[in-house]
Amino acid sequence: MIWKTSINKMTGTKYPLIMAAFAGLGRTEFAAAFSNAGGLGIITGLNYRLDSFKSELIKMKELTDKPFGINLTVLPPGVRTFDPLKNVTKDDYLKYLEIAIDEGVEVFTTSAYQATHIGERIIEAGCYWFHKCALLRHAISAERAGASAITLIGMEASGFKNPFQHTTLINITLAKRLLKTPIIAAGGIGDARGFLGAIGMGAEGVCLGSAILTTRESPAAQEAKERWRKTDVLSEEYHRQLYHRDLRSTRVLSASIAHQKEEVSIKELIEKIMFEAAEILKLWGLKEDHFTTIPK
């Protein structure tokens, strides 16, 4: 089936799927595998030193001829990042950005904190700026700042949590009413029904995070992958760790991990999601061989 949404129209990808940004794990080879599978692979810029970043982009273009993007995680004031970087300045972000623009990257994602100064340069360069946030009020601010698309993270997601975060269901359905900017859904999505559910709620694309961390190409340790696949998302302990209401990171993957019980490649996972989504649409009565959210 041919998929057409405003997100894969902007990205030029086969599917409206965006790879999440991973501290430490969002590296070139992992992103290339995601792009080759039909989604938008994302290299997390701060995983590399500034002096080696350009060489990674060159390597990426050797590994895939498909579109890819760069994430710039904007650290809140006073927060120190992981090695090899210690403190990242406002100018550093712009240096990463300029290198990527010079290498022909057209899609950039930002996350974690305000990124208006980065977004302004992305827009000036004629590229696309996707900003990721957890709260609708932050999404509204990003829209006013000119973001091309907004990724909204529900409380089902892994990673850093905001105590005022809503579920993916509430985030996306309300955002569809409050925003004109295209929405990308994130948080707890890991199979065909989750993908279609997000599209039905009003999203133009889906961001895959925890769901791809156990794939064959994921650089996570094999021991961690095996432990993650055994996660009991129905246990009280898991529930307490995932759905805490403190301003801090969770220690478990999102509940989307419940869908991943065996090691597969990223291509196999994505093809399974998109094939099953197409089959479900046919059961619902879709006759055409294409699906679009773009009004005629």
N, C-alpha and C positions, 0 to 999 in steps of 0.2 A: 504494500500500500504506500502511496505517496502522501507524505505529511507536509502540510503548509500552514505555518502560523507566522505571526509577526516576528517571533524569536528566531526560527530557522531561516526566515527571509533575511534578517539582519546578519546572522552568523554565516549563512551559506552552507549549513550542515544538512545532512540527510534527515536527521531527526531533531525535534525540539528538546534536546537534552544537553544540559550543561554539567560539566564536572565540577564538584566542589573544590574549594581551596584547602589543602592539607599542610599544616605546619610540619616540616620534615619529610612528609611523604609525597607531596605534590610536585614530583620531579619530572624531568623531561620525558623519560621513557614511559612512565605511567600515563602522562598526558597524551603522548603520541598514540598509545594503544586505544585510548578513549576516542580520539579523533578518527583513527582508522576504523573504529566500530560504528561511526556515523554521528557521533555527538561532538560537542565542542570541548576538546581537551584543554585543561587549564594548568599552566605552569605557575606555581606559587613563587613569585619573584624573590621574596625574602629567604627562600631556601638556598639562595646562591649569593656569594659575594659579588659586589658590583663589578669587580675586575674580571670575573669569569662568566658574567651573565650573558654577554653577547655570544660567546662561544656555545652556550647552551641553546640559544635561539637558532644558531646555525645548525647545530646538531638536530634540533627539532625538525627543521625543514628537510633534513636528510632522512629522517625517520618517517615522515608523513608528508603527503602532498595535499592533505585536507586542512581546513581552517582550524586554528587554535587561538587561545587567548591567554592573557597574562593577568594574574591576580596580584594586587598590591594591598596587603593587609595593613591598614592604618592603625598603629598602636596608640591607645589612649595615653595621655600625658602621664609620665611616671612609670609606665610599664616597660620592662626590659624584655627583649625578644630572646630567643634561643641562639646558641652558637650556630654559625660562625659570626653572626652579627651581635653587637652589644647594644648600642643605641642608634636608632635610625632617626635622622633629621628630616625636616620637611624638604630640604633640597635633595636628600638622598632619593626620596620617592620620585621626584621629578627626573633625576638622573636615570633611574631604572626605566621610567616611562619614555624618555627620549631615545634610549637605546632600542627599546621595543618598537617605537614608531619608525625609527630609521630602518629597522629590519622588516618592516611591512606588516606588523601586527595591527589588526583592525578592531579587535574586541578586547576590552579591559574590564575586569571586575574589581571592585573595591569592597572592603568589609571592615568590621570591628569598630570603626569610629568615623567621624565626619571626614569626608574626602572631597569637599568642594574644590579645593585648590588643585587637586589631581583631575577631577572631572572637567573643570574649565579648560585645562590643556588638552584633554582627550577630545573634547568637542571641537576646540579650535583646530585640532589636527584632522578633523573630519572622520574621527573614529567613533565607535560605540562605547558608551559607558554604562555598565550594569552595576548598580550599587546594591549590596546585600545588607539587610537590617532585620531586626527582630520585632520592632514595634511599628504600628501603623503611623504614629505621629512622626517617626523618623522617615518612613516611606514618603509621607506627604512632603517633608522637608527636602528629600532627595528629588522628588518630582519638581518642586519649585526651583531646585538648583540646576535642573536640565538633564537629569539621568535619562538615558535611552530606554532602560528597562530597570525594574526593581525586583530583586529576589527577596521574598519574605520568608523568614524562618519560623516555623511553628515550634511550640515547646516540645514536640516529639523528637526534635533534632538532638544530635549529640553536640558537643562543644560547649562554648560559653553560653550561659543562661542569663536572661534578664528576668527579675522577679515579676515584671508586669507583662510578660510575654503571653500571647494567646495561642490557641491551638492552630494548626495549619488550616483546619476548616474555617475557623472564625477569621483568621488573617486574610485568607484568599477571598472569601465571599464578601467581606466588608471592603477589602481593597478594590474589588471589582466595582463597587458602588462609589467609592471615594476617589479613585484615581483614574486618570485617562492614560497614564503610562502603562505599557505592557508589563504583566506580572509573571515572575518565575516562582513556582512553588518549591519549598524545601521543608523537610522535616518529616521523617517516617515513611518516605515513599520508596518502595523497593520491588514492586511488581506491576503487572499490567493494569490491574484494577486501581492501584494507587495512582498510576500515571493518568488513567482516564478520569478518575475521581478529581484529580487536580485540574485537568482541562475542563471538566464539567463545572467546577467551582468558579472558573473564570481565568485560570492561568493560561498563558500562551506557551509555557515551557516548564520543564521540571529540572531541578538540580539534584543530582545523585551524589550522595556522600558516603554514609556508612555502608550502603548497599554494595559498593564496589570495593570496599577495603579487603574483602576476602578473596577477590579474584586472583587469578594466576599472576597477572602483571603487577599487582600491588606490591610495593617494596616493603610492606610490613613483614615482620618476622613470621616464619611458618608456625611457630608455637602460638603466637598471638592469633593468627588466622584460625587455627584449630580451636582455640579457646572461645573466640568470638562466635564461631559456628555452633557451639554448644550452649550459647547464652539462652537462659530461660527467661523470656520476656514477660512471662506470667507470674514470676516470683515476686514476693513483697520486697525483697532486697533490691532487685533490679528496679522495681517501680520507684522506690525511695531515691535511688541514685539518679535515675533519669529525670524524674519530675520534681526535683527539688526547686525551691523558690528563692534561692540565694543568688547573689550576683557573683557567680563563679562558674567554673567549668564542671561538666558532669564527667564521671569516670567510666561511663559505659557508652557503647555505640547506640545509635537510635534503634527503635523497635523494628526498623526495616530489615535488620539483620536476621529477623525470624524467617525471612523468605530465602535466605542463603544457607543451605545445608550441605553443599558439596562444592569442591573447588572447580570453577569454570573460568574460562577466559572472559575478559571484558566483552569481547565480540559476541560470545555465546550468551552472556547475560543480557546484553542490550537487544540482540536479535530475538531472544525469548520474550522479553517484555513487549517489544513492538509487534511481534507476530501475534501474540496472545491478545494484545489490545485490538489489533485489526480483526481477529476472529470474534471478539466480543461485540465489536461494532456491527459486524455482519449479523450476529444473533439479534441485535437490537433493530435490525432492518436497514442498515446502510447498504445501498446497492452499488455505489460507485467504487472505483479502485483508488480513490483519493479522499483525504479528509482535510478540511481546512477550517480555521477559525477566522479567516480574513473575510469580511463582508464583501459581497460582489458590488 
